[in-house]
Amino acid sequence: MKRSNTFDVVPQSEEDEELLRRLLDASAALWNEINYERRENYADPDGDVWDISEYRGRYGGTVGASTVQQIERKNREAWKSFFALKEKGEANGKPGFWGNSEDGRELRAYIRNTSYSVEWGEYSRLEILVGQDLKDEYGLGYRERLRLEVRGNPNWKEYEKQGRLELFYDEQAQTFRAFQPVTVDDSRLAHPLASEEAALDIGANNLVACTTTTGTQLLYEGRDLFERFRETTREIALLQSLLEEGRYSSHRIRRLYDRRTKRRDHAQDALARDLIERLYDEGVSTVYVGALTDVLETHWSVETNAKTHNFWAFRAFINRLACTAEEYGISVEVRSEAWTSQECPNCGSIEDTTRHRDTLTCPCGFEGHADLVASETFLRRQTTVTRSMARPVCLKWDDHHWSELPRSVPNEEHTNPQVASVGR
C-alpha cells in the first residue's frame, strides 16, 4: 500500500538555511534548463524531446549526481503525462518552468530514496545528500549530509521502503516542507465493521452529499470555499491583464495559483478523511461515487460546469478519497449517476421536476434537498435501502476542520426529503 508523509523541515542555523536554499534554487534552475531544451526539441520538426544534454557535470557539484538524475526523471514524467493527455485531447499546456532568475525561482528538489534518511523520535531529523562543491563551501565532511530538523506528526512512521522525497519552500506558510512517499505493509489496513454501503453526490455548492444504507445523511457545505476560490481566480485574471506584452505570468501570479491550490487541497484532504472516518464508524464497506462527466453533460449550467471542473480536480479527489478509504478497508466504485439530481423520489419523474438552488420540487407534491435526494436516489440504484433516513448532518469548513453546524440542514422542514414526504 503506497502512502505519503508530509512534514515541515527546519534548518538548524542560518548557514544551513542558506545551503538548503542554494540546493533548491539550483534544482529549479536545472529543471528550467532541461524543460527549455525539451520545449525547443518539441518545437523542432526534426527534434527529439527525449534527447537532452548531460547535466551532471554542471550541476552535480551543487545538488549531487543522484538529484540531477531525479530532476531529469521528474521532468521526463511531466512530458510523458503531457503527451498522454494530448492524445486524449485533454492537455492544457506543455510542462512549465519553476520560476525564473528575475522574479525568483520556485525552491524545489527531488531527492532519490537512497540519498536521504528520516529518523523519528523526540528530536526527529532529516538528512539529505548535497553536492561536493557545496559540502566544501559550507564545511561538511566528505560523507556528511545536510542535517535538518523535522516537525510534524506523520501517519506512517513505520514503512517497508521510502520513495523519492519532494522538498520545497512553501511561500504562503514561509516554511520548508517535504512529501515522503512510503510503502506500508497491507497488514496495517483496517477492516470494515460491517457491510453497509454509501453513495456520494459531488456538487458545486454543497461539495459532497452522502447517504448510507444505515439511514445516515451527511452534507458538506462548500459555498464559502467556492467563493474564495473564485475571488482568487478573479485576482489572477486581473493581474494577468496588467502584464506586459509577451509575459504570461509573474511571481505574484504563481503565488496566487499556489495559494488557491493548497487551500483547495487542504479542504479536500480533510473532507476525505472526515467522511471516510464517519463511514467506517457506520460500518460502510463500499462507497459509490458518481461519474462527474455524466452529470456535467446532462443538465448542469455552463457556469456550474466550469467552476466544478476548476475547483474539484475530480480525478485527484477520487484518488485521494480512494487512498483514504483503503486505509479502512473500504472500496470506492465510480458509477454513472446521470439525472439523479432531477429525479423525484416519489413519482420517478425527471422532466417535470424543478431545481432551484438547494431545493428540488415536483408537481406530485414532493419538495426536498436536491443534493441529499440525489445521493439517496443514487444509492437506491446500486442497492436495496430499507431504513428510513435520519436527520441530515450538515458540516462546514473553518479553514482547519469540518465541523457540524448547530442545526442540520437549513430549513429542514422544507429541504429534508423524509420530512417533506411525511408532511404531505
N, C-alpha and C positions, 0 to 999 in steps of 0.2 A: 504494500500500500504506500503510495507516494504522498507525502505531505510537505509542509514547509514551516520553518520557524522564522518569526520576524522579531528583530530586537534592535535596540539603539546601540550605537558604537561611540565610545567617548575616548578621545586621545588623552593621555595622562600628563601631557605637557604641551606648551606652545610649540616646541620643536617637533614633537610627534604629530601635532595637528598640521603644521606646515609640510612635513614629509608626506602625510596622508593626502593633503590637498594636491600636492605636486604629482603624486601617483595617480590620482583620479583624473586630474586635468590632462596628464599625458595619455591616459587611456582614452579619454574623449577625443583628443587630437588624433590619436591612432585610428579610432573609429571613423572620424571625419575623412581622413586620407583614404582609407580603404573604401569608404562609401562613395567618395568623389570619383575614385578610379573606376568603380563598378558602374556608376552612373554614366561616365564617359564611354565605357565599353558598351553599355546598353544603347546609347545614342548612335554608336558607330555601327553601320550595317554589317561590317566585317569583324566587329569586336566580339569578344567572349567575356561575358560577365564574370565567369568563374576564374578567368586567367588574370591574376593580380601580381603585384610585385612582392618581393620578400622584405618584410618589415622588421624582422628580429634584430638585424644589425643596427637599425636606427633607434629602436625603442626598447630592445632587450635590456640594455644597461639601466633603464629607468624603471620599467614596470616588470621586468623579468620575462624570459622567453616563454614561460607557460602562460602568462597573462596575454602576451601578444597572440598566442595561439587561440586563447579563449575569445578574445575580441574579434579575431578574424572569423572564428566559428560562429559566434553570435550574429555577426553581420551576414554571414552566409545563410543562416537560418532565416533572417529577416527577408532576404531576397527570395529564398525558396517559398516563404509564405506569400510574398507579393505575387510571384508567378502562379501559385495555386489559386489565389483569389482572382487574379486576372483571368484565368481560364474559366472561372465560374461567373465572370462579369461583375465581381464584387470589389475589385481593387479600387482603393481611393487615393492612390499616390505611391510613388516609389519610396523605399526606406529613407527616412530623413536624417538630418545631421544633429549632433549633440551640441547645439550652440555654435559659437564662433569666438575667435580671439578678441574681436571688437566689443561684442555685447556680453561676453562671458560664456564659457563652455559649461555644459552640464557635467558636474563632477560625478563620474560613474565608472565602475570597472567590474569585470567578471573574473573571479579567481578560481582556478582549477581545484577540484576537490582534494588533490594531494598537496596543494600549495597553501593550505590554511588549516588551522585547528581551533576548536572551541572547547573550553573547559567550563563546566557549570559547577557552581558552588557558592559559598559565601562571597567570594571575590571572583566572579565569572570573568573570563577574558577570551579575547580573540587574537590569534597570532597569524599574520599573513606574510607571504614572501614578497620582497621588493627587489628591484634590480641592483646589481653590484655597484653601479655608479652612485645610486642614492645611498646605499649602505656606507660606502666610503665617505661620502659627503657628510653624512649625519652620524658617523662613528659607530655603526653597527658592525658586529663581527661577521666573519665570512659565513658562518652557519646560523647567524642570528636572524630572527624575524621581527617585524614591527609588532609590538605588543600593545593592544588596545583594551580598554575596559568595556565590558558588555553589561547593559542594563535591560531588564525586561523579564518576563516570565513565560518562556516558550512552552507550547503544549507538548513538544516532542523532544525531551532531553535525552531519551534513550532511543537509539535507532540502529539499524543494521549497517547503513552506509550513508554518506553525505554526498550531495551533488555539487554542482558549480555554484559558488557564492556570488550573489549580486550585492555590491557595496556601492552606496551612493550618498550624496548630500541632499537632504530634504530642505529646500529653501524656505518652505512655508513654516515648518517646525523649527528651522535653524538647528538641525542636528544631523549627524551621520546615522544612516540606517543600513541594515543588512537583511537580505532574504536568503535563507539557507534551505534548499530542497533536501529532504531526507526520505529514506525508505524505511518504513516501520513494519515490523512483524505483524501479519494479519491476525495473530492470536490476540492482539490487543484490541481488536474490534469488539464492540458491544453487540448484544443480540436483542432483537425486538422483544418486548414484554408480551406481545400478543400478535394477532394477525389482522388488525384493523387497517382501514385504508383511508386515504385523504386525497382531495383534489384541489388544485390551486387555479385561481383566475388571476392572471397578471394584468394590471390595468394602468391607466395613465394618471389617474388622480389618487385612487387607492392602489398602492403598489401591489399588494397581494391580498386576495380574499380566499379563505381556506374553509373547507367543510370536511368533516371526518365522519366515518360511519359510527362513531360514538355519540354523535349529535353535537359536537363542539364546532363553533364557527369563530374564526379569527379574521380581523380586518386591520391591515397595516396601512395607515393613512399617509399619503405622500404629497399632499398639495404644497406644503411648505418647502419640501425638498425640491420639487419641480420648479417652484418659483425662484429659489436661489440658483438653481441650475440655469434657468432662463436669464436671470439677471447677469450672471457671469458671461453667458453666451452673447448677450447684447453688448456688454462691455468689451468683449473680444472683437466683435464686429465693428464697434466704433473705433477702436484703436487701429484695426486693420485698414479702415477707410482713411486714416490720417497718415499712413506710412508713405514714404517717398516712393516714387515710381520705380518699379523694379525690385522693391523689397516686399517680402511676403510675411515676415514675422519679426518679432523683436524679443528682447529678454523679458519684458513685462508681459507680452502676449503669451510666451511659453510658460511663464509662472502662473498666469490665469488658467491656461489649459490644465496645467499640473494640479492646481488647487481644485478645479472643478472635478477632475477625475478622481483625486484622492478623497474628496468629500463624498462623492457618489459611492465609490468602492467601500469606504468605511461603513456607510449606512447599509449597503447591501450585504457586506460581510456579517455585520451584526444582525441583520434581518434573517439571513440564512441560519445563523447559529441559534437565535432565539426561537425561530419557527421549528427547527428540527428538534430542539430540546423539548419543546412543548408537545410535539407529535410523538416523540419517544415516550414521554410520560403517559400519553393516551394509548400506548400500545400499538401505534401505527407501524406497519412493516412495509407498506407500498404507498408512494406518493405519485399521483398523476399530475402532470403539468401540461397545460395547453400549448400546442404549437402556435406561437405568436403569429407566424405568417398567415395562418388560416384566418385569424381574426382580422388582421390588417387588410386582407384582400377582400373581405366581405362587406363590412359596414362602417368601419371607423372613418372619421373625417381626416382630411389631409393633414391638418394641424396636429391632431392627436397622433397620427401615424409618425410624423416627423419627430415629435418630442419623445414618443415612446422608443423609437429606434435609437435616437441620440442618447437618451438617458439610460435606457436599460442595458445596452450592450448584452442582448438576450443570451447569446451562446455563453458568454463569460459568466453570467449569473447562473445559468443552468449548471455549468461546470462547478461553480462554487457551491451551489446547493447540493449537487450530487456528491461532491467530495466530503462535505459536512455530514450528509446522510450516511455515507459509507462508514463513518466512524461509529455509527449507532446500528449498523446492520440493516439500514433502511434503503430500499431500492427506489430509484426515481425513473419514471417512464414518461416520455413525451408523446402525447396523442392529440389528435385533432379535437378541437373544441368549437368548431365553427357554429355560429348562431346561438351559442348558449346564452350570450348576453341579451338576446332578444326573444328567447323562448319563454312563454308563460308557463309556469309550473302547474297551473290549474287546468288550463284547457289545451296546452300544447301549441297555441298559436304563435307564429313568428311575424307574419305580415301585419297583424293588427295591433301589435304592442307598440308602446311609445316609451322611449328612454329620455328622461330629462335630468341631466346631471347624475345624481346617485339613485334616482328613483325609476323603477320600471312599472308601468301601468298597462292594463289590458281592459278592453271593453267588457270582458266577462266579470269584472269587479275586482280583479287582483291588483294589489299595489304592494311593492316590496323593494328592498335594497338591491339594485341591479347587479352589483358585483357579487354579493352573497348568493343571490339567486343563481347567477351564472356558475359559481363554484359548486353549488348543490346540484344543479342540473347536470353539470359535467361529471360529478361523482356518480349520479344515478345512471349515467350512460355506461359507466365502467363496472358497476357492481350493484348489489341489492342494498338499499338503505332502509332499515326497519325502525330505527329510533327517531323520535321527533327531535327537532333542533332546539338546543338550549339558547339562552340569551347570548347574542354575539359579544365577543370581547374586542374592543377597539384599542389599537396601540398607536402611539405617536412617538416620533423620533425627537430627542432633545440634544442631538449632536454627539451623544455618548451612548445612550441606551434606548431601547424600545420599551416604553412604559405604558401600562394600562391606564386609560382615561377613567376618571371617577364614574362617568356614565359609560355604557357600552356604545352602541351605535346611536348617533344623534337622532332625535325624533323617532325613537324606537317604535312607537305605536303606529307610525306610518311607513317605516322602512324595513322592519323585521318581517320577512315573508310569513313566518309562522303566526305572529301576532295578527298580521293583516288578514290572513286567510281565516283564522279562528273568529276574528271580529266580524267577518262577513258571513 
